[in-house]
């Protein structure tokens, strides 16, 4: 997996939390702060979100807005 640290991302709608009315929560744009590959080869990205808590995401759950 290409190094994504510093990339700007947005979550895909199907992976975002939902409000009570069913609309997706606005995460804003996130910055990938760290990434690692587990023992099974799955890549995880630690994303800092301005409107949410930072969390670990898989790359397929994210839309790449800008490369580092």
C-alpha positions in Angstrom: 0.0 0.0 0.0 1.3 3.4 -0.9 2.2 5.7 2.0 -0.9 7.8 2.7 0.3 9.8 5.7 -0.6 13.4 5.2 -3.3 12.7 2.7 -6.7 14.6 2.9 -9.6 12.2 2.8 -13.4 12.2 3.2 -15.4 9.2 4.4 -17.6 7.3 1.9 -21.3 7.7 2.7 -21.9 4.0 3.3 -19.3 4.1 6.1 -20.3 7.2 8.0 -22.4 7.3 11.2 -26.0 8.4 10.8 -28.0 11.1 12.5 -31.3 10.3 14.1 -33.1 11.3 10.9 -30.9 8.9 8.9 -28.7 11.6 7.2 -24.9 11.0 7.3 -22.9 12.8 10.0 -20.7 15.6 8.5 -17.1 14.5 9.3 -15.5 17.3 7.2 -12.2 16.5 5.6 -9.8 14.4 7.5 -6.0 14.0 7.5 -4.3 10.6 7.7 -1.9 10.8 10.6 -0.6 7.2 10.7 -1.0 3.9 8.9 -0.1 0.3 9.5 -0.6 -3.1 7.9 -1.7 -5.9 10.3 -0.5 -9.5 10.3 -3.1 -10.3 7.7 -2.1 -7.6 5.2 -5.0 -5.3 5.9 -4.0 -1.6 5.9 -5.5 0.8 8.4 -5.2 4.6 8.4 -5.5 6.7 11.6 -7.6 9.7 10.5 -8.0 13.0 12.4 -11.4 14.5 11.7 -12.2 18.1 12.7 -15.9 17.3 13.5 -15.5 13.8 15.0 -13.1 11.8 17.1 -10.0 10.4 15.3 -10.3 6.8 14.4 -8.8 3.9 12.4 -10.3 3.4 8.9 -9.5 1.0 6.0 -8.6 2.8 2.8 -11.7 1.4 0.9 -13.8 3.3 3.4 -12.3 6.7 2.4 -12.3 8.9 -0.6 -8.9 10.4 -1.4 -9.2 14.2 -1.8 -5.5 15.1 -2.0 -2.3 13.1 -2.0 0.4 14.0 0.5 
